[in-house]
Amino acid sequence: MTIETPRLILRPFQESDAGYLLEYLGVPQVNCFVSMRLHSPEEARTAARKRSGDPEYYFAIALKDSGKVIGEIFAHPEAGEEHAAPDAPLDTFSPCWMLNGKYRKQGYGYEAAHAFIDYLFREKGARRIYAYTDDYNLPSRHLCEKLGMRQEGFFIEFFSFVKNPDGTPHYENTYQYAILKREWH
């Protein structure tokens, strides 16, 4: 499965994308991606292989003109509430996107996220799409707003991804944004 935009191709990962993964996950840009950090080419190859096993919901974001992978976007269907009934529809998605820092502020994030969200609504039966973003991650917050998502919540000290210098958890303040299928376009 591939999704094309004017400048990008969203496509399944390939093992040959390992070098690109290492380029943007060698030093993650925001704390929520620290657990995904890659330390070596071997780790990057393993990560690329793992990502390639999910061609419907996990996409490399590649430049159409060169094929260079500049990021990734993914989401999986969920019931939307961990205590939902066992037969609850899996019609809620929480996409995660990240771009190589060298390619920020050029509209690629919007182009990829817009195409991916449209794909989830049109092809994968999404009813509701929501995203979390750290309060200091202004580009991601702006992207959510540009996509037409509304701010639904602000959680104080919601998650901890890293530790403070004294070894205690560093809790992040987090925004939640969402959009419904009936609100899309």
C-alpha positions as CSV (number, residue, x, y, z in Angstrom):
1,M,0.0,0.0,0.0
2,T,1.3,3.4,-0.9
3,I,-0.2,6.9,-0.6
4,E,1.0,9.7,-2.9
5,T,0.9,13.4,-2.3
6,P,2.4,16.1,-4.6
7,R,5.8,15.8,-3.0
8,L,5.8,12.6,-1.0
9,I,5.2,8.9,-1.1
10,L,4.0,7.2,2.1
11,R,5.0,3.6,1.7
12,P,5.9,0.5,3.7
13,F,9.3,0.4,5.2
14,Q,12.1,-1.6,3.7
15,E,15.2,-2.9,5.3
16,S,17.2,-0.6,3.0
17,D,15.7,2.4,4.9
18,A,17.8,1.6,8.0
19,G,20.3,4.4,7.4
20,Y,17.5,7.0,7.1
21,L,15.9,5.7,10.4
22,L,19.3,6.0,12.1
23,E,19.6,9.6,10.8
24,Y,16.4,10.8,12.6
25,L,16.2,8.4,15.5
26,G,19.9,8.5,16.4
27,V,19.0,11.7,18.4
28,P,15.2,11.9,18.8
29,Q,13.9,15.5,18.6
30,V,11.3,15.2,21.4
31,N,11.3,13.2,24.6
32,C,8.3,11.0,23.6
33,F,10.6,9.3,21.0
34,V,13.5,8.6,23.3
35,S,12.4,5.0,23.8
36,M,12.7,4.6,20.0
37,R,16.3,5.9,19.9
38,L,18.6,3.9,17.7
39,H,22.3,3.5,18.6
40,S,23.8,1.5,15.7
41,P,23.2,0.5,12.1
42,E,22.3,-3.0,13.3
43,E,19.5,-1.6,15.5
44,A,18.3,0.5,12.6
45,R,18.1,-2.6,10.3
46,T,16.1,-4.4,13.0
47,A,13.8,-1.4,13.4
48,A,13.3,-1.2,9.6
49,R,12.5,-4.9,9.4
50,K,10.0,-4.6,12.2
51,R,8.3,-1.6,10.6
52,S,8.1,-3.3,7.2
53,G,5.9,-6.0,8.8
54,D,3.0,-3.6,9.1
55,P,2.3,-2.3,5.5
56,E,-1.3,-1.1,6.2
57,Y,-0.7,1.1,9.2
58,Y,3.1,2.0,9.4
59,F,4.5,4.1,6.6
60,A,7.9,5.6,5.7
61,I,7.6,9.2,4.5
62,A,9.7,9.5,1.4
63,L,10.5,12.4,-0.9
64,K,8.9,11.7,-4.2
65,D,11.8,13.1,-6.2
66,S,14.7,11.3,-4.5
67,G,13.1,8.4,-2.5
68,K,14.9,9.6,0.6
69,V,13.0,8.6,3.8
70,I,12.5,11.8,5.9
71,G,10.3,10.4,8.6
72,E,7.4,8.0,9.5
73,I,3.8,8.0,10.4
74,F,1.7,5.2,11.9
75,A,-1.5,4.4,13.8
76,H,-3.4,1.2,14.7
77,P,-7.1,0.7,15.2
78,E,-8.3,0.7,18.7
79,A,-11.6,0.8,20.6
80,G,-10.7,4.2,22.0
81,E,-11.1,3.2,25.6
82,E,-9.2,0.5,27.4
83,H,-12.3,-0.7,29.2
84,A,-14.5,-0.9,26.1
85,A,-16.6,-3.9,25.5
86,P,-14.8,-6.8,23.8
87,D,-16.9,-6.4,20.7
88,A,-16.5,-2.6,20.5
89,P,-15.6,-1.4,17.0
90,L,-12.0,-0.6,16.4
91,D,-12.7,2.7,14.7
92,T,-10.4,5.0,16.7
93,F,-6.8,5.8,15.7
94,S,-4.0,7.8,17.4
95,P,-1.4,8.6,14.7
96,C,2.2,9.2,15.6
97,W,4.4,11.2,13.2
98,M,8.0,12.2,13.2
99,L,10.2,13.9,10.7
100,N,14.0,14.2,10.3
101,G,14.8,17.6,11.8
102,K,16.4,18.7,8.5
103,Y,13.0,18.6,6.8
104,R,10.9,20.5,9.3
105,K,9.2,23.8,8.4
106,Q,8.7,22.8,4.8
107,G,5.1,21.6,4.9
108,Y,6.1,17.9,4.7
109,G,4.5,17.1,8.1
110,Y,1.2,18.5,7.1
111,E,1.3,16.9,3.7
112,A,2.0,13.4,5.1
113,A,-0.4,13.7,8.1
114,H,-3.2,15.0,5.9
115,A,-2.9,12.2,3.5
116,F,-2.6,9.6,6.2
117,I,-5.6,10.8,8.2
118,D,-7.6,10.9,4.9
119,Y,-6.5,7.3,4.3
120,L,-7.6,6.3,7.8
121,F,-11.0,7.9,7.4
122,R,-11.7,6.7,3.8
123,E,-10.0,3.3,3.7
124,K,-9.7,2.0,7.3
125,G,-13.0,2.9,8.8
126,A,-11.8,5.5,11.2
127,R,-14.5,7.3,13.1
128,R,-12.3,9.3,15.5
129,I,-8.6,10.3,15.3
130,Y,-6.8,11.8,18.2
131,A,-3.2,12.8,18.9
132,Y,-1.1,13.6,21.9
133,T,1.6,16.2,21.8
134,D,3.9,17.5,24.5
135,D,3.2,21.1,25.4
136,Y,6.7,22.3,24.3
137,N,6.4,20.6,20.9
138,L,4.9,23.7,19.2
139,P,5.3,22.3,15.6
140,S,3.2,19.2,16.4
141,R,0.6,21.3,18.2
142,H,0.4,23.6,15.2
143,L,0.1,20.7,12.9
144,C,-2.8,19.3,14.8
145,E,-4.6,22.6,14.6
146,K,-3.8,23.0,10.9
147,L,-5.3,19.5,10.3
148,G,-8.6,20.8,11.8
149,M,-8.2,18.9,15.0
150,R,-9.6,20.5,18.1
151,Q,-7.9,20.6,21.5
152,E,-9.8,18.3,23.8
153,G,-7.6,18.3,26.8
154,F,-4.5,19.4,28.6
155,F,-2.9,16.9,31.0
156,I,-0.5,18.2,33.6
157,E,2.5,15.8,34.3
158,F,0.8,13.2,32.1
159,F,3.7,11.0,30.9
160,S,7.4,10.5,31.8
161,F,9.7,9.6,29.0
162,V,13.0,10.7,30.6
163,K,14.5,11.2,34.0
164,N,15.6,14.3,35.8
165,P,19.3,14.8,36.7
166,D,18.5,13.3,40.2
167,G,17.0,10.1,38.6
168,T,13.4,10.9,39.3
169,P,10.8,10.8,36.4
170,H,10.5,14.0,34.4
171,Y,6.7,14.3,33.7
172,E,5.6,16.1,30.6
173,N,2.5,18.3,30.2
174,T,0.5,16.9,27.2
175,Y,-2.2,18.3,24.9
176,Q,-4.8,16.0,23.3
177,Y,-6.3,16.9,19.9
178,A,-9.0,15.1,18.0
179,I,-11.2,15.1,14.9
180,L,-14.2,13.0,13.9
181,K,-14.9,11.6,10.4
182,R,-17.9,13.9,10.1
183,E,-15.7,16.9,10.8
184,W,-13.0,16.0,8.2
185,H,-13.2,18.3,5.2
